[in-house]
Every structure is written in C-alpha cells, then in structure tokens.
Amino acid sequence: MKIYTKTGDQGTTSLLGGTRVPKSDLRIDAYGTVDELNSYIGLLRDQAVNDKRSDLLKEIQDRLFTLGADLATAPGKDKVKKPDLHQADIEILEKEMDRMQDLLPPLRAFILPGGHQSVSFCHLARTVCRRAERITVELTSLEPVSQLVIQYLNRLSDFLFVLGRMMAQELEVEEVTWNPRNI
C-alpha cells in the first residue's frame, strides 16, 4: 500500500464516511491537534521517569486514536465503524489523578512549566491538550461532537498537570512556582 494518494493535492481530505472537506476545516484542525497531542504523550512515555506508567500512557494514546476517529467522522455518518469512548475511560484518568494527588504536597501556588526537561515535555502535552479541547468545543458550535470527547480532553489536561507535578517529585526537582510582582 502506498502512503501517498495524491487525493489531497488540491487542499482537501476525506473524513470517515467519504465526505471531502478542506484541510483547513475545523474538524481537521481538531483531530490534527489530537494527533499532535498523541505524539507528545508518546514523548512522555519515552521518559525514564514514566517507565512504570508506560502502560497507562499507551492506553491514553489508544484513547486519543479513538477520539481522533470520532472527530474524523463526517456528521450524519453514524454507520461508520469506529472504536468508541466510554465513561470508564474518563474514570481511569480521575482515579489515577486521585492516586497521584495523595502522594503530592498541597498545591499552594501556580506552577510554571520547567524544572526538568521531562516535566517540561509534560507541560507541553498539557497545553496541546487544552488547545485540542478549545478547538473541539469550537467545533461543537458548528457540528455535533460527542460530549465524552470534550470531557476526556478536559480530564486529560488535568491529568497531565498532576502528572507533571508527580514527575517533578519523582525526579527530585523543585516545582517552579509563579511569584507575581506587586502583589
């Protein structure tokens, strides 16, 4: 099978179900940003500090492919066979966040990204996740989007924040806190 098809040479692409749209379509932007996020999750999975979380991060990557398939499906193409997202997928993130937060000191200030390269990668993933969420929410003003997709992205960005704190603790690096001037 060839990777290139030349069907996108005129600036359009196909959604699942066959509908062709411009590559600048908001739906394409949404699932493209989820794909970018998936790459960052892969980068996090490759960090030695996350060896024991590798399976969980792989599961998150799998769920992001599921989200991408949902976002890549043309509206009204309900018969397209694709994986589905479940409330239990969101609950996994919540349970893991609760577990990590029990091991972390209370949050007393805003955290600035940084302190260690691996932690910075986590904050990059978090901000890309927030962007994916914003684009997906914007898409809902134009077309139907599964509420679970938005919930998952929202919870995942929270998870990535807590994960960044957990990674800093495990790497024994001080969290970089924001100390505002004139307050």
C-alpha positions in Angstrom: 0.0 0.0 0.0 1.3 3.4 -0.9 1.4 6.1 1.7 0.7 8.9 -0.8 -2.6 9.0 -2.7 -2.4 12.5 -4.3 -6.1 13.0 -3.4 -5.1 15.8 -1.1 -3.0 17.7 -3.6 -5.8 20.3 -4.1 -6.1 21.0 -0.4 -9.0 18.7 0.5 -9.1 15.5 2.5 -11.7 12.8 3.3 -13.5 12.3 6.6 -14.5 8.8 7.7 -17.7 8.2 5.7 -16.2 9.7 2.5 -17.2 13.4 2.8 -14.4 15.6 1.4 -13.6 18.9 3.2 -10.8 21.5 3.0 -7.7 20.6 5.0 -8.4 23.9 6.9 -11.8 22.6 8.2 -12.2 23.0 11.9 -12.9 19.2 12.2 -9.5 18.5 10.6 -7.8 21.0 13.0 -9.5 19.2 15.9 -8.3 15.7 15.1 -4.9 17.0 13.9 -4.4 18.6 17.2 -5.4 15.4 19.0 -2.8 13.7 16.7 -0.2 16.2 17.8 -1.1 15.6 21.4 -0.7 11.8 20.9 2.9 12.4 19.7 3.6 14.4 22.9 2.1 11.5 25.0 4.5 9.2 23.2 7.4 11.5 24.1 6.2 11.4 27.8 6.0 7.6 27.6 9.6 7.5 26.4 10.8 9.4 29.5 12.6 7.1 32.0 10.6 8.7 34.9 7.5 7.3 33.3 8.6 3.7 32.9 6.1 2.5 35.4 3.4 4.5 33.7 4.2 3.3 30.3 1.1 1.1 30.0 -1.2 3.9 31.2 0.3 6.3 28.8 -0.1 3.8 26.0 -3.8 3.4 27.0 -4.1 7.2 26.7 -2.6 7.1 23.3 -5.1 4.4 22.3 -8.0 6.5 23.5 -6.6 9.5 21.6 -6.8 7.5 18.4 -10.4 6.7 19.4 -11.1 10.4 19.8 -9.4 11.1 16.5 -11.7 8.6 14.8 -14.7 10.2 16.3 -13.6 13.7 15.3 -12.7 12.4 11.8 -16.2 11.0 11.1 -18.4 13.2 9.0 -21.6 14.3 10.7 -24.5 12.0 10.0 -22.3 9.1 9.1 -23.4 7.0 12.1 -23.0 3.7 10.3 -19.2 4.2 10.0 -17.5 1.5 12.1 -15.1 3.1 14.6 -13.9 2.5 18.2 -15.9 4.1 20.9 -15.1 6.1 24.0 -16.7 5.1 27.4 -17.2 7.0 30.7 -14.9 4.4 32.2 -12.0 5.9 30.1 -12.5 9.2 31.9 -12.8 7.5 35.3 -9.4 5.9 34.8 -7.9 9.3 34.5 -9.7 10.5 37.6 -8.6 7.6 39.7 -5.0 8.0 38.6 -5.1 11.7 39.4 -6.6 10.9 42.9 -3.8 8.4 43.5 -1.1 10.8 42.5 -2.5 13.7 44.4 -2.5 11.6 47.6 1.3 11.4 47.2 1.8 15.1 46.4 2.1 18.1 48.7 -0.9 20.5 48.6 -0.8 23.0 45.7 -0.1 26.5 47.2 0.9 28.5 44.1 0.6 28.4 40.3 3.3 26.2 38.8 5.4 27.4 35.9 6.4 24.9 33.3 10.0 23.8 33.7 12.4 22.5 36.3 13.4 19.4 34.3 13.2 18.5 30.6 10.8 15.6 31.2 8.5 17.8 33.3 8.6 20.5 30.5 7.5 17.8 28.0 4.5 17.1 30.2 3.5 20.7 30.3 3.8 20.9 26.5 1.4 17.9 26.3 -0.9 19.6 28.7 -1.1 22.8 26.7 -1.6 21.0 23.4 -4.4 19.0 25.1 -6.0 22.3 26.2 -5.8 23.6 22.6 -7.4 20.4 21.3 -10.2 20.9 23.8 -10.7 24.5 22.8 -10.8 23.6 19.1 -13.2 20.7 19.8 -15.5 23.0 21.8 -15.5 25.5 19.0 -16.4 22.7 16.6 -19.5 21.9 18.7 -20.9 25.3 17.8 -20.9 24.2 14.1 -21.5 20.4 14.2 -22.3 17.7 16.7 -19.4 16.3 18.7 -19.6 13.6 21.4 -19.7 15.1 24.9 -17.4 12.3 26.0 -14.7 13.6 23.6 -14.8 17.0 25.3 -14.9 15.5 28.8 -12.0 13.2 28.0 -9.8 16.1 26.7 -10.7 18.2 29.7 -9.9 15.4 32.2 -6.7 14.5 30.3 -5.3 18.1 30.6 -6.0 17.9 34.4 -4.3 14.5 34.5 -1.2 15.9 32.6 -0.9 18.8 35.1 -0.9 16.4 38.1 1.4 14.0 36.2 3.9 16.9 35.7 3.8 17.5 39.5 4.3 13.8 40.2 7.2 13.6 37.7 8.9 16.6 39.4 8.6 14.9 42.8 9.9 11.6 41.5 12.8 13.4 39.7 13.5 15.2 43.0 13.3 18.6 41.3 11.7 21.6 42.9 8.5 22.8 41.2 8.9 26.2 39.7 6.2 28.4 41.2 4.9 31.7 40.0 5.7 34.6 42.2 3.7 37.6 40.9 5.2 41.1 41.2 3.4 43.8 43.1 1.0 41.5 45.0 
